[in-house]
Amino acid sequence: MLDEVLNALLELLRKTGIRAATQYPAEEIRREDGAAVVVGIRSAKSVSAGFGGYLGLRSDPEAGDVELYGFQVELLVSLDIYATESEGARGCVSGYSAVAAALGSLPAGLRLRTLSCGSPAPDLGTGMFKCEAELTCAAHFVCSKPDDTGEFTDFALYGHVVNSI
């Protein structure tokens, strides 16, 4: 499930021209001009989205009324922004601006709560400048069909079709 959130964020950032990679497993950040963003989950907390997870009925022309179940996950997402040494702190700040603009187009299943960042500083591990940013959001997961045992196990991020990245 959390992979769906990471993939949705990566897809969104890449679609807007931002170089983005996942924190886990670690991917190499190339030292190219322009900011690069490393996305990871810092914390996640599941909360009920309805009474016992029940969200109501959805009308389906083929299947008729389909019961929907779901839950919400409150997330703290790390968005570490890197810029080359030649771009310095200014590259991190422009990278943060680009990320903030891109997050205006989040998929329906992700609701932005806050976006914040710290001060850019040299990162000795990469030889680049780094600015640690955080996104707090709510991710909404839904399921409409139980598995063979009658349990709802196949929850998906609401309103988002996952593409392999």
Secondary structure, DSSP 8 states (H G I E B T S, - for coil): -HHHHHHHHHHHHHHTT-EEEETTTT------SS-EEEEEEEEEEEEESSGGGEEEEEEETTTEEEEEEEEEEEEEEEEEEEE-TTTHHHHHHHHHHHHHHHGGG--TTEEEEEEEE---EEETTTTEEEEEEEEEEEEEEEE-S--TTS-----EETT------
